[in-house]
Amino acid sequence: MRKRHGGTAARKASGGVARAVTGGTQYERVLALQQTVGNRAVSIALRGGPVSVNLHGETKGNYDGGTSVVSKPKVVRAKGCDCPDEDPCLRATGTIAVAYHVDVDIRMPPVPDGLSECQERRVRSFLRDVLGPHEQDHARRLRTYNGTTRRPYSITGCGKAGLETEMSTKLQEMHDTEAADRATAADNHSAAIDPFVRPIDLDC
């Protein structure tokens, strides 16, 4: 499960300047502050300080582990096995095909409470145009797990029963190793675009 990050605070007004404007009526103090630092800083100060949000998206993949199909093996007598005479060395050859699928779940954060209409619009725009596409990129990268692989196998064993046991063990190992490597590769491909931090200008 991967956790994605986006969003931060906008610019802050200067506390030092705000403290320097003292005395007079509230109107006079606001007017003096406007003349000193501008309307935008005054707006932040009157709200009680800068508003900030830190939004997170979450995109995770549920890997199915793969479904394998083994072709009917071609079995021939072989050499090089340490087998008793009654269970001669046999070799089986064929192909193992594995189909992989991942279900991807994307969860986007809600718009935080306590924002002005303008700030809500900017957050919704961020979710739609910045964080949303980023999470979709994660989903696309996780889906590189999908697909079908086909690999040949060549397995030896002593006698029919011994060969069947060797085939069951080694084909399962081939499947499990490839499935784990494929999931790891998709996870790493997704993680390559993190950390993801983008500013949201809420100074409005």
Protein Blocks (a to p, Z undefined) as FASTA:
>chain_A
ZZddeddddddddfklmmmmggjjfklmmmmmmmmnojklmmmmmnopacdddddddddd
ddehiaaddddddddddehiacdfklccdddddddddddddddddddddddehiafklmm
mmmmmmmmmmmmmmmmmmmmmmmmgccdddddddddehjklmmmmmmmmmmmmmmmmmmm
mmmmmmmmmmmmpccdddddfbZZ
